[in-house]
Amino acid sequence: MDATTVNQLAKSSVRTHSAGAGDTPQQHQSAYNRSMVHSNNSDSNTKSHLLTTALAAMGVVYGDIGTSPLYTMKEVFNGPHAVAVTPANLLGILSLIFWALTITVTFKYVMFITRADNRGEGGIMALTALALRTRNASPRLLWLLSALGIFGAALFYGDAVITPAMSVLSAVEGLEVATPLFKPYVVPLTLFILTGLFIFQPRGTASIGALFGPVMMFWFGTLGALGAWNILKHPNILAAINPWYAVHFFNENRGHGFLALGAVVLAITGGEALYADMGHFGRRPIKWAWLGYVFPCLYLNYLGQGALILDNPAAVKNPFFLLVPEALLLPMVVLATAATIIASQAVISGAFSLTSQAMQLGYCPRIQVRFTSEREKGQIYIPNINWLLLAAVIVLVLGFKTSSNLAAAYGIAVTLTMMIDTVLAFVVVRALWNWNWLQAGLFLALFIVVDFAFFSANLSKIPDGGWFPLVLGLGVFILLSTWRRGRALLYEKLQRDSMPLDAFLKSLDYGGPQRVAGTGIFMTTNPDGVPRAMLHNLLHNKVLHERVILLNVNAKDIPHIPEAERVRVKALPQGFWQVIVDYGFKDEPDIPAALERLGELGMEPVEMMETSFFLGRETIVPNTVPAMPLWRQVIFMWMFRNADTATAYFKIPTNRVVELGTQVEL
């Protein structure tokens, strides 16, 4: 990326009746009654919609963090930096979990960062787009913010690999608690479940998505009930909410206590997902689902596990499943497996969505995207990403074999992403919301200290597996940034070599090529220049169509462009028309559908059977004086060669397309 690249990116109310002066008291009362009934019905409908959406959000937004009780307490007392099982340490850990959930998830994400939405959409891509709108920022700062956003997005792919492996493995390990005879079958059964999950992806989640919310609601209710039952045996465990126990824990354990944060952070993994999924459900349902149900049930379960360990310190080997009555153990394993599958589905779908957004924003080459629902355009399936994720998950499960080993790889990518979110949010509140330095500084200080504490505690995990998400994230970052930089260089090269459009049109006044019947559409990245495909067509065929449309497609850094504002038309001399089509980064490009609106904008409608699309097909060759290192040129050429065709991506009928090739040096 360079400054040029960054600058391109940065570019029902309720009616009520009022009594009039001539109304009788009876009319006034009748109007008041009608108004109250209407208002009550509206309130009732609003509350019903809020509850329904909050229930749906539980199945997607909180799946990841909702499965954290399966392994968090176990890793605190059994991991590489295991904490001694004493009442004081137990209260300290439970206090740390409570305040981690409160500060990071409740205050930072639910109450604050969800307010930083890009026209209703959240996630690190949306937050990066907001931060890049900073006024009067230097190119270097914009480059840094863009690089942070891309790296944070790249880290998500590491989470999309680790979450399914870690959560499903943790659930299936519950069988070992029932009987050690199941131990040899844990890994094969985990691989079977995960493989089935990825094989199912082409079908989409429309048919079973309605079950996600109720299943997760039952899951959280079960967590809370199990926790409350054990709290009744040791009610003094409730004292862990007092932050003094967390302070005392650090004072007593010092360096070892600090390293224990590497396991405590497992309780908040998935917290960043609620911001990424905000566009699907809205801020209010996510907030009330968390505050009113998910958070209380989660923490009750952690307290219940603490009460169990107080009663029986040997239960630290797997406190979650030992919390369950023996008769209900196998049903609980089934329920836990269902919950982890739902959590895995959420991050897999998130990886598809992030890839689609990256394509629209120009960070990723065009690859095949399939829409799996006729009603929900956000439900997509990307075959290449699906099978790459499956391969990585299988390698991860076979390589680490147990959830305890995987815990070493889990957390570092999430905490680094959370730090990036905090920095980008600081830029937003300072530059766009006009907070003063004191307000913005306090915001940054509170959250960055917590984020950095968790991140630095996780650094000790790097040799034991923490390197995996970092290496994966770095690899994805190199691919995304190389594609963006290469496309910028290619655009500059084509723009330098193109002929100005106005000069070309003037030249036609003095006679030009023969005009033939029909419409020729030339796709171009520069609306003010002559497309290369047109120049090649004139060179070889020496003809132009009677009507020529210069089609420019733009991807904006906002989620959606309304249909009414999507297409712009400008009439040019000599039968030429300039058509600009804008898409948001969550819109589905469909050129034939966009062209159907031309009749409403003062043009003759486009008849597909009388229209030819002319597309340029560039072949990239290395430059002897490279504008970027040769190894990055090789990567870019490989990505460019394997990108999906514009014909498929823009849904252009293949029998109406003419491709004209050319070689370009970067």
Buried (B, 14 or more C-beta within 10 A) or exposed (E): BBBEBBBEBBEEEEEEBEBEEEBEEEEBEBBBEEBEEBEEEEEEEEEEEBBEBBBBBBBBBBBBBBBBBBBBBBBBBBBBBBBEBEBEBBBBBBBBBBBBBBBBBBBBBBBBBBEBBBEBBBBBBBBBBBBBBBEEBEBEBBBBBBBBBBBBBBBBBBBBBBBBBBBBBBBBBBBBBBEEEBEEEBBEBBBEBBEEBBEEBEEBBEEEBEEBBEBBBBBBEBBBEBBBBBBEEBEEBBEBBBEEBBEBBBEBBEEEBBBBBBBBBBBBBBBBBBBBBBBBBBBBBBBBBBEEBBBBBBBBBBBBBBBBBBEEBEBBEBBBBBBBEEEEBBEBBEBBBBBBBBBBBBBBBBBBBBBBBBBBBBBBBBBEBEEBBEEBEBBBBBEEBBEBBBEBBBEBBEEBBBBBBBBBBBBBBBBBBBBBBBBBBBBBBBBBEEBEEEEBEEBBEBBBEBBBBBBBBBEBBBEBBBBBBBEBBBEBBBBBBBBBBBBBBBBBBBEEEBBEBEEBBEEBEEEBEEBEEEBBBBBBBBBEBBBBBBBBBBEEBEEBBEBBBBBBBEBBBBBBBEEEEBBBBEEBEBBBBBBBBBBBBBBBBBBBBBBBBBEEEEBEEBEBEEBBBBBBEBEBEEBEEBBBEEEBBEBBBBBBEEBBBBBEBBEBEEEBBBEBEBEBBB
